[in-house]
Amino acid sequence: MELAVDIVIGMMLAATPLLFAALGELVVERAGVLNLGVEGMMIVGAIAGFVVTAETQSHLLGVLIAAGAGTAMALIFGVMTQILLANQVATGLALTIFGLGLSALLGLGYSGYSVPAMPRLEIGGLSDMPLLGPLFFAHEALFYLSIVMVIAIAWFLNDTRAGMILRAVGENHDAAHAIGFPVVRVRMLAIMFGGAMAGIGGAYLSIARTPLWSEGMTAGRGWIALAIVVFASWRPGRAMAGAYLFGGVTVAQLHIQGAGVDIPAQYLSMLPYLATIVVLVLISRGRGARALGAPGSLGRIFHASR
């Protein structure tokens, strides 16, 4: 029973950074923008949050700076694609490459350095309950924030006027512009939000889950987050389920290695990424992006004169 609890807890912790990044990208894509720079924003958020936490011993400040670093990276993407009208795919890929290089440079003096782990919240006597206590009432604040964000984003997209405008921009930016909605402004705000969420996801990795800096520590999680958005059909609740599914795959391969199963570790390490490919193939086979629920203007360049 304890092993099962440990596996579930590990799955929840592995899913948290994926969930932050996926939720941010989901909002961006619902606004009609495809940002492939999630990995770059996450890794810059990770190093920014780690450096600030190491220097100030403040986890809160580290998370805030990580969110700001992710937002700054997203702003570069936003200016390039929404104002200078650069290709979104190429710009996103360039952002990831830039972020990986920048984080390696900033982290030169911190390689192998560790910081105190983010403290876990003790919720009254609930944390001491058998089974339920460790599962639900003994996690870092960022874990609970990720759950709150699922609910908040679902409410925002479905039940607010601002969410309706964002969805309208994502579905048909020309029609939204004709009605009078500020397409570029809406998209820039969505892009900045996505960057902040990716930055927080990166900070969770470097100051909460594994409180140390290691170059390239995001290890492709930004790409998995992109797959989760498609897997979820651009719905926050499904994004949460997808993050926990991929988190479970990640934890499973670690426990298989720990059990001494005679399978090369390299093959087991491939499992999360193989699962990403399989899910994308299965949900796309014989169906178009529209059938999956993709926003109608996703990835299309908008120009007000058109």
Secondary structure, 3 states (H helix, E strand, C coil): CHHHHHHHHHHHHHHHHHHHHHHHHHHHHHCCCCCCCHHHHHHHHHHHHHHHHHHHCCHHHHHHHHHHHHHHHHHHHHHHHHHCCCCHHHHHHHHHHHHHHHHHHHCHHHCCCECCCCCECCCCCHHHCCCHHHHHCCCEHHHHHHHHHHHHHHHHHHHCHHHHHHHHHHHCHHHHHHHCCCHHHHHHHHHHHHHHHHHHHHHHHHHHHCCECCCCCCCCHHHHHHHHHHHCCCCHHHHHHHHHHHHHHHHHHHHHHHCCCCCCHHHHHCHHHHHHHHHHHHHHCCCCCCCCCCCCCCCCCCCCCC
